[in-house]
Amino acid sequence: MSIVVDTPAGLVETIGQSATGAWFEVDQSRIDAFAAATEDRQWIHTDPERAAAGPFGATIAHGYLTLSLLPHLTAGLLEVGGIAMAVNYGLDKVRFVQPVPAGSRVRAVSEVTGAEPVAQGVRAHLRTTVELEGAARPALVAETIALFVPA
């Protein structure tokens, strides 16, 4: 279920609300593509045979790959009407809590933790937790900021 408001000003009323996204598989081909794009080809990400005998028992996604999936994982969780655009304003804190093994599934849970009017519109603060299917602890926790500019 999404958090829906008619205007950026309505974000203030959503503080404390959360929404959960769909599960998404992080497969080896995605990890390999990220390794190629970032030139980070460390064996724990790209060598399934060696990684099977390594500390995680399999290849794992790059932490920054998991972070880079936030736009996809959170798409549609917060719907704000009456905007010209929404802009990623940045991050206040990111923690990579545990690795994401290749072939596992993740999903985002986003909670609105703040909303403040600014000259350009409204800055929304969200705590987004990337859950790892079947795990007690999340893969990632990030405090993100989005700027919603009114139409």
N, C-alpha and C positions, 0 to 999 in steps of 0.2 A: 504494500500500500504506500502511495506517495504522500508527501506533504505538499499541499496545494494552497497558494494564496493568489489573490487577484492582482495585487500590486506589490512592489518592493516594500512599501511601508508596512504591509501586513506581515512581514517577516518577524517583527517584534512579537507578534502573538504566537509564533511557532516555537519559541524558545522552550526547550525541554522535550519537544516532539522528535520522534525518530522514524526512520523508514528502512526497510531491508530489501536489498536487490536480489537478483537471480544468481544461481550458481554458475560459475564459469570455469572451464577447464584450462589449466596452464600446462600445455603439452611441450614435449621436447623440441618440436619444430619452432615454436614461439620462442623458447629459451635460446635456441641456436640463432634465430633471426636477431634477437636482441643482442646476443654476443657479437654478431657480425656488425651490427649497427653501432655498437659502442666500443668495439675493439677489446672487450673484456671477455677473453676466451679461457678463463681459469678452468681447470679440469673439473672442479666440483659442479660446474655448469654444463660443460660440453662433452665430457668423456664418460658415457654411461658405464663402460666396463671398469674403469679405474674408480669412478665414484661409487660403484656397488660395494667396493672394498673400503671405501672411505668413511669418514665420521658420520655421514648422513644416510648411508646405505643405498643411495641413488643420487642422480643429478638433482640439483635444486635450482629454482629460479633465482636470478639476481634480485637483491632487495630492491634495487631501483626499477627493475621490471615490474615487480609487484606494485610499487609506488606509481609507476607510469600507467598502470591499468585503472587508476582511480577514476578518470573521466568516463571510461566504459562501465566500470562497476557501479558508479553512482548515477549514471544517466537515468533521468526520469524520477529519481527519488525526491527531488525538490523541484517543484514546478511553480514558477513565478510568472504571473501574467503582467501585462502592461509594461514590458521592458523593451528597450532598443537592443540591449545586449547584456550578456553575463560574461564576466571576465575572471579568470583565475587570478587572485590577488596575491597568493603566496601561501606559505606554510609557517606556522609558529613552532611546531614540534613534530618530529617523526621518530617512531621507534619500530625497528624490525625485531619483532618479538621471537619469532621462530621461523625456520626455513619452510619454503613451499616446494615439496618434492615434485619432480616432473610427473605429469599425469594426474595431479590432485586438482581438486576444485576449491575455488574461493568465492566469497561474496562479500558485499559491503553492507554495513549497517551505519547509517549516518544520523547523527543527532545534532540538531541546531542548538548551539550553546550560547549564542549571542547574535545580536543584530543592532547595528548602529548607523543612524543616518549620517552621511557625509556629503560634501558638496556635489559629488558626482552621482549620488544615489544612496544605496544601502549596502553596507558591508556585512555579510553574514559569516559567522564563525561556526564551523562544524567540527565535531569529533567523528572521524570516520574510522571504523574498525573493520579490517579485512579478516573475516573469519575463514578458517581452514576446515573444510568438511571433515568431521570425525575427530577433531582435535579439541582439547579442553582450552587451550590458549590460542589467541589470535595470531595471525601471521604478521600483522602490521597495525599500528595505531597512529593516526595522523590528525593533527589539528590544522584544518585548512581554512582559508578565507576566500570568499567569492564576492565580487562587486557586481551588484545588479543596478544597471543604469536605466532609469525610466524612459519610456517612449516619449 
